[in-house]
Amino acid sequence: MKTPRTPNGFTLIELLVVIGIIALLASIALPAYNGVTRRAQQTKAMSNAKQVGFACRTFATDNNGQYPSYPVQNGSANTQSQVTNSNDAFNALIPNYLQTISVFYQPGSYETPGSKAPVDPDFTKCGSQSSTSALPTGSKLNHWAYVTGMSDTANSTFPLVTDNPASITQQSVTWTNVPTAQGGVWQGKQTIVVHVDDSASIDQLNNGFEDMGGPTGIDLFNTANQNGWMAGSQGSGNNVVPAQ
């Protein structure tokens, strides 16, 4: 009498079932993993932005309460006109109020596309009588946009530092859901905001706009007429300047 042979390995149906189960588990786990990774990146980014905000407040204590809003030329501020990009404003902080440029860097963003922050430059040539800037225009070293014209007596919940947006108009600031585009680092879902008092939050976005983040439920960056929370406080239009 022959003993029945036990087949070795899986049948095709069994293999397909196993592959289907693995694919299902992967489809469930991957979004959760991506969400955890994004939150970890945002936590680090918010910490960096808060350091920038704190440096601005420290700068204000030495400058009659005024946050940096004028370009530094040959070691002194040119007060003829306010900066038109955040790089110029932040250059006033280096090296006296910040000893590293790594806090301006968000790896992989459109504005700072490298995988990690670069090595700090020679700060002995920055912020002195030299005209060398730590964050020159077009350097791809700065991720953060900035709100000019603030002081230590401004409304403490006014925005000061935020992720560089996709668009800045006189009435609003918007971000995009395209991760490889300007203003798309968080895929149009959130933006990091540091306020005048150096508090920080990860604010939700709605169709690219900051979603009801103001103390009265109004978009922080909306300056349009009666709906503009900042309207009238900083003159006409938006004072947000982009990273360059």
C-alpha positions as CSV (number, residue, x, y, z in Angstrom):
1,M,0.0,0.0,0.0
2,K,1.4,3.4,-1.0
3,T,1.5,6.2,1.6
4,P,0.0,9.4,0.2
5,R,2.6,12.1,-0.4
6,T,2.2,15.4,1.3
7,P,2.6,18.2,-1.3
8,N,5.5,20.5,-0.7
9,G,5.0,24.3,-0.8
10,F,1.9,26.4,-1.4
11,T,-0.6,26.1,-4.1
12,L,-1.1,29.0,-6.5
13,I,-4.4,29.9,-4.7
14,E,-2.7,29.9,-1.3
15,L,0.1,32.2,-2.6
16,L,-2.4,34.6,-4.0
17,V,-4.3,34.7,-0.7
18,V,-1.1,35.4,1.2
19,I,0.0,38.1,-1.2
20,G,-3.5,39.7,-1.0
21,I,-3.3,39.7,2.9
22,I,0.2,41.3,2.8
23,A,-0.9,43.9,0.3
24,L,-4.0,44.7,2.5
25,L,-1.9,45.1,5.6
26,A,0.6,47.3,3.8
27,S,-2.2,49.6,2.5
28,I,-3.4,50.0,6.1
29,A,0.1,50.5,7.7
30,L,1.6,52.8,5.1
31,P,-0.7,55.8,5.6
32,A,-0.3,55.5,9.4
33,Y,3.5,55.3,9.0
34,N,3.5,58.4,6.7
35,G,1.3,60.3,9.2
36,V,3.7,59.5,12.1
37,T,6.7,60.5,10.0
38,R,5.1,63.8,9.0
39,R,4.2,64.6,12.6
40,A,7.8,64.0,13.7
41,Q,9.1,66.2,10.9
42,Q,6.6,68.9,11.8
43,T,7.6,68.8,15.5
44,K,11.2,69.3,14.6
45,A,10.3,72.0,12.1
46,M,8.2,73.8,14.7
47,S,11.1,73.7,17.2
48,N,13.3,75.3,14.6
49,A,10.7,78.0,13.8
50,K,10.3,78.8,17.5
51,Q,14.1,79.4,17.7
52,V,13.8,81.9,14.9
53,G,10.9,83.6,16.7
54,F,12.8,83.7,20.0
55,A,15.8,85.3,18.2
56,C,13.4,87.9,16.8
57,R,12.1,88.7,20.3
58,T,15.7,88.9,21.7
59,F,16.6,91.2,18.8
60,A,13.7,93.5,19.7
61,T,15.0,93.9,23.3
62,D,18.1,95.6,21.8
63,N,16.2,97.6,19.1
64,N,13.5,99.6,20.8
65,G,11.1,96.7,20.7
66,Q,11.2,96.4,16.9
67,Y,11.5,93.0,15.3
68,P,13.9,92.8,12.3
69,S,12.3,94.4,9.3
70,Y,15.1,96.2,7.5
71,P,18.0,94.9,5.4
72,V,21.4,94.9,7.1
73,Q,24.1,96.5,4.9
74,N,27.7,96.7,6.1
75,G,26.8,95.8,9.6
76,S,23.9,98.2,10.1
77,A,20.2,98.4,9.2
78,N,19.0,100.4,6.3
79,T,15.8,101.9,7.5
80,Q,14.8,103.5,4.2
81,S,12.5,100.6,3.3
82,Q,11.4,97.3,4.8
83,V,12.7,94.0,3.5
84,T,10.9,92.3,0.6
85,N,12.0,88.8,1.5
86,S,12.5,87.0,4.8
87,N,16.2,86.2,4.0
88,D,17.1,89.8,4.4
89,A,15.2,90.1,7.7
90,F,16.7,87.0,9.2
91,N,20.2,88.1,8.2
92,A,19.9,90.7,11.0
93,L,19.8,87.8,13.5
94,I,23.1,86.2,12.5
95,P,25.4,85.7,14.3
96,N,24.4,87.8,17.4
97,Y,21.0,86.2,18.0
98,L,21.4,82.9,16.2
99,Q,24.6,80.9,15.9
100,T,23.4,78.5,13.3
101,I,21.5,78.6,10.0
102,S,20.2,75.1,10.4
103,V,17.0,76.3,12.0
104,F,16.1,78.0,8.7
105,Y,16.3,74.7,6.8
106,Q,13.5,72.2,6.2
107,P,15.0,69.1,4.4
108,G,13.2,68.2,1.2
109,S,11.1,71.3,0.9
110,Y,10.9,73.3,-2.4
111,E,12.7,76.2,-0.7
112,T,15.5,74.0,0.9
113,P,15.6,70.9,-1.3
114,G,18.7,69.2,0.1
115,S,18.3,66.1,2.4
116,K,20.0,67.9,5.4
117,A,21.0,71.3,6.5
118,P,24.4,72.6,5.2
119,V,27.4,73.3,7.3
120,D,27.3,76.8,8.9
121,P,29.2,79.4,7.0
122,D,32.1,81.5,8.5
123,F,30.1,83.8,10.8
124,T,33.1,86.0,11.3
125,K,32.2,87.4,7.9
126,C,28.5,87.9,8.7
127,G,26.8,90.7,10.5
128,S,30.0,92.8,10.9
129,Q,31.4,95.5,8.7
130,S,31.5,92.9,5.9
131,S,28.6,92.9,3.5
132,T,28.5,89.0,3.4
133,S,25.1,87.5,4.3
134,A,24.5,84.2,6.0
135,L,21.3,83.7,4.0
136,P,21.9,85.4,0.6
137,T,19.1,85.6,-1.9
138,G,18.7,82.5,-4.0
139,S,20.9,80.4,-1.7
140,K,18.2,77.8,-1.0
141,L,19.0,78.0,2.7
142,N,15.8,79.4,4.1
143,H,12.4,77.8,4.3
144,W,10.5,80.3,6.4
145,A,8.4,83.3,5.4
146,Y,8.2,86.3,7.7
147,V,5.7,89.0,8.7
148,T,7.4,92.5,8.8
149,G,6.5,95.5,10.8
150,M,6.0,93.7,14.1
151,S,7.1,94.8,17.5
152,D,7.0,93.5,21.1
153,T,3.8,95.6,21.7
154,A,1.9,94.1,18.7
155,N,-1.0,91.7,19.3
156,S,0.7,88.6,20.8
157,T,-1.2,86.3,18.5
158,F,-0.2,88.0,15.3
159,P,1.7,85.6,13.0
160,L,5.5,86.2,12.7
161,V,7.1,83.1,11.1
162,T,5.4,80.5,8.9
163,D,6.2,77.9,6.2
164,N,6.9,79.6,2.9
165,P,3.6,79.8,1.1
166,A,2.8,79.2,-2.6
167,S,1.2,82.6,-3.0
168,I,1.1,86.0,-1.2
169,T,-1.4,88.6,-2.2
170,Q,-2.6,91.8,-0.5
171,Q,-5.6,89.9,0.9
172,S,-4.4,86.4,1.6
173,V,-1.7,83.8,1.9
174,T,-2.1,80.3,0.4
175,W,-0.3,77.0,0.3
176,T,-0.4,74.1,-2.2
177,N,-1.1,70.3,-2.0
178,V,1.8,69.6,-4.5
179,P,4.7,68.5,-2.3
180,T,7.3,69.3,-4.9
181,A,6.0,72.9,-5.5
182,Q,6.7,76.1,-3.5
183,G,4.6,76.1,-0.4
184,G,3.8,72.4,-0.6
185,V,6.0,70.9,2.1
186,W,3.0,69.6,4.2
187,Q,0.9,68.8,1.1
188,G,-1.6,71.6,1.7
189,K,-2.8,70.0,4.9
190,Q,-1.1,72.2,7.6
191,T,1.2,75.1,8.1
192,I,3.4,75.9,11.1
193,V,2.9,79.4,12.6
194,V,5.0,81.1,15.2
195,H,3.3,84.1,16.8
196,V,4.7,87.4,18.0
197,D,4.9,86.0,21.6
198,D,6.9,83.0,20.3
199,S,4.1,80.6,20.8
200,A,3.7,78.1,18.0
201,S,1.1,75.9,16.4
202,I,0.5,73.6,13.5
203,D,-2.6,75.1,11.9
204,Q,-4.9,73.3,9.6
205,L,-5.4,74.4,6.0
206,N,-8.7,74.5,4.1
207,N,-8.3,74.6,0.3
208,G,-4.8,76.1,0.8
209,F,-5.9,78.8,3.2
210,E,-5.1,78.9,6.9
211,D,-8.3,77.6,8.5
212,M,-9.9,79.7,11.2
213,G,-6.7,80.1,13.2
214,G,-7.3,83.6,14.5
215,P,-8.6,84.3,18.1
216,T,-11.9,85.2,16.6
217,G,-12.2,82.4,14.1
218,I,-10.7,84.3,11.2
219,D,-7.9,83.3,8.8
220,L,-4.7,84.8,10.4
221,F,-3.4,86.0,7.0
222,N,-6.6,87.4,5.6
223,T,-6.5,91.2,5.3
224,A,-9.6,91.7,3.2
225,N,-11.9,94.4,4.5
226,Q,-14.0,93.5,7.5
227,N,-13.0,89.9,7.3
228,G,-9.3,90.7,7.6
229,W,-8.1,90.0,11.1
230,M,-4.9,91.9,10.5
231,A,-6.5,94.6,8.4
232,G,-5.7,98.1,9.7
233,S,-3.1,96.8,12.2
234,Q,-0.2,96.9,9.8
235,G,-1.3,99.3,7.2
236,S,-2.9,98.3,3.9
237,G,-2.4,94.7,2.6
238,N,-0.3,91.8,3.8
239,N,3.1,92.2,5.3
240,V,4.1,88.6,4.7
241,V,7.4,88.3,2.8
242,P,8.6,85.1,1.2
243,A,11.8,83.1,1.5
244,Q,14.2,83.6,-1.4
